[in-house]
């Protein structure tokens, strides 16, 4: 009985662990070849004078990049805040 209670508590605790998600934005660039760049919201390398487009919260940067590519052609990810 003790083992069953312990197992149930461990399973419930694992299910309650919070998954970390980052927020992402897309900046319009004035350079080639990419015309847009995806950044984490907290990135200090966003240089555009225009307000970046908010992409949302994602569990990984690839999902944010996929969203951005669905909106525009010529999208890259920031080499400073998004490490491959």
Protein Blocks (a to p, Z undefined) as FASTA:
>chain_A
ZZmmmmmmmmmmmmmpccddddddddddfbdfbfbdcddfklckbmbfbdcddfbjcfbf
klmmmmmmmmpghiacdfklmcZZ
